Amino acid sequence: MPYARFVPNSIALALWAVLHLTAAHAGTDVAVVGLFPGKAVLVINGGAPRTVSVGARTSDGVRLVSVDGEAATLEFDGGRHRIAIGERSVAAAGDTAAAPVTLNADGRGHFLTEGSINGAPVRFMVDTGATLVSLGAADAVRAGILYRKGEPAMTMTANGPAQVWKVKLDSVKVGGITLHDVDGAVHGGDLPMVLLGMSFLNRMEMKRDGDRMVLRRRF
């Protein structure tokens, strides 16, 4: 093996802690904590370290272009970045990850938008009456959520009480805004779309002007 470098545990943990605390206040944060031939170990937006192969793209939109003995070259937030092992790169202020998202109401006054949960594409409907981001069983399976291992609970729907499981969603993305560790609820049956509830919206500044709604990340 020509090279294999890894940041010592103490430094890697410190990087993880800094990223975990600052990810909500910047764009995409990437730290390189390990390098191997054709692979790099990355910490992205305060998440757990993950091994990424050259050419692969993560669900956060980070693509590993190349590695050498000292650094990894990555593409994210519309640019290319060379990050040395043990270092991190924070996207410049005002990037797309921090940009507000504008939604337009449909003919029934509902605000709908495309997005993703854990990297799986879904269709959202803004629902300020929903305490949690709520999705049906089929969407949960596509997002890789083992929801039956979550906390069982009951909720009231238009059709009466329904069984749900409370879970943690690794990532919820709407436009350029991505939040991590979002509380969610998975229904035993399918839902026509995912309800974008207050566990996501309470971290937004929401402004409505007629048929337009603007979401801006607060933290």
N, C-alpha and C positions, 0 to 999 in steps of 0.2 A: 504494500500500500504506500504510494508516494508521500502522502501526508494525511494526518488526521489530527485536528486541533480542536480543543474544547475549552471554553472558559471555565475556570475553577468554580465549584459549587457556590462559594460565598459571593463571587462577582455575579454569577448568573442569577442568584436569588435577589441580589440588590437591583440588578437590571429589571427583573420581573416586578419588583415592588414599585420601582419608579414608573415603569410603564403602566402598571395597574392603577396607580394614583393619577396619572396624567392623561390617560387615553381619552377621557371624557372631555378634555379641554383643548384638544388639538385634532389634526387630521390623522392619517394612518401612521402609527408609531411602529417601527420595526427595529428589533435588536438582533444581531447575529451572535449567537452563543456557542456555535459549534460549526466546524468545517470538516467535510470528508470529500473524497473524490466523487464529484458529480452530485453532491448533496450539501445542504446547509441546514443547521438547526436554528429556527427563528422563533422569536417571541413577538407576536403581532397584537397590537392593541391591548396589551396586558394579559393576553391569554396564556395558556400553558405552552411550554416549548413544543415545537412540532418539527419533524424532519421533512424537508421539501426537496424533491429532485430537480435537477436542471431541466428547464422547459415546462415544469408544472406551475399551475396557477392555483392559489388558495381561494377559499370562499370569500376572503376579504379583498380579493382583487390583486394580490401580490404575486408576481411571477418571478421565479428565479431564472435569471439569464445565464449566469456562469459563476464558477467559483475558482479561486486559486488558493495558494497556501496561506494568504493573509486576509482575504476579503471575499465578499459575495457581491455580485452585481445583480440588482433587482429592478423591476419595473412596477411602479404603483403611483396612483394619483396623477397619471398623465406624464410621468417623468421617469428617468433612469437614475438609479442611485447606486454608488459603490460604497458599501459599508464594511469596515474592517471588523474582524472578530473582537468581541467585547465592547463594540460601539453600537450606537443606535442612531436612527435618522427620524426626525419629526418633520412631516410635510409642512410647508409654509402656511402661515395664517391666511385664511380666505380661500383655502382649497375647496374642492367639491364636497369633501366629507363634512365640512362645516357650513356649507351653503344652505340657505333655506330651501324648503320644498313647497311648491305651489300646487294646490289641488283645485280642481274644478268640479262643481256639483253636477250630477246628472239631472234628468228631467224630473226625478222624484225628490230632488234636494239632497241626495246622498253623495258623500265625498268618497270616491273610489280611486284606487291607485294600485299599480303593480309594485311588488317588492319581493322580499325573500325572508325565509326563516331558516336559520342554520345553512344558508346557501341554497336552499330549495325554493324555486319561484312560487309565489302565491299571489292571490288578488286580495287586497285589503279593502275594508269599508270602515271609515272612521266612525267609532261608536263611543261617545263620551258617557253613555250609560252602562258600559261594560267595565267592570273593575279590572279585569285582566285581558291580555291579548288572548282571544279565544279562537280555537281552530277545531276542525272536525278530525275524525280518526284517520281518514285517508291522507289529508295534508300532513298530519303528524308522522305517519309512516314514511311518507316521501322525504320528510325532513330528518329522518333517522331518530325520532324521539320514542323512547321506550316508555310510553306514557302510563302503562299499567303498573309501572314501578313507582309512579308518583303518588301523591297524597289523594285518596278518594274523597269526594265531596259531592254535595248536591247544589244545583243552581236552578233558578226559576227562568223559564223561557216563555215565549208566547204560547207554547203548547203545554205549559205546565212544568213541573219539576223534572230535572234531567240529571243523570249521573255524569260527573266530570272527574278528571284527575288533574291536580295542580302540579305543574312542572316548572323547571327553569329552562328558558330558551337561550341557547348559547349566543345567538345573534338574531336581531330583527333589523332589517334594512328597508328603508323607504327613501327612494331617490338616493341622494348622497349621504343620508344620515344613517349611521349604523350604531345601534345600542347593543350592549352585551349583558348577559345575565338578567334577562327580562322575565318577570313572572308571567306564566301563561296557564291556560286551562284547556284541556283537550276533552271534547265531547265524545261520548261513546259512538254516536252516529256521525254522519257527514254533515257539513255546513256548506251552503252555497258559496261562501267566501269567508275569509278570516276577519274577525272583528278586531280592529285596532283599538284596544281599550286603554284605560287610564294608566296601566302599568308602563305603557310606552308614552302616552300623551302627557302624563304629569311631569315628564322630563323635557317637555317642549314649551315654547312660547307660541300660543295659538292666536292668530288674528284672522277674523272672518270679515270679508267685505263683499256682501251680496253673494254671488255664486262662486267666490274665490276664497280659499282658506290657505294661509301661509303658516307652515310649521318651521320653527327655528329652534335648534337645540340649545337648551339652557345649561345642561351639565351631563 
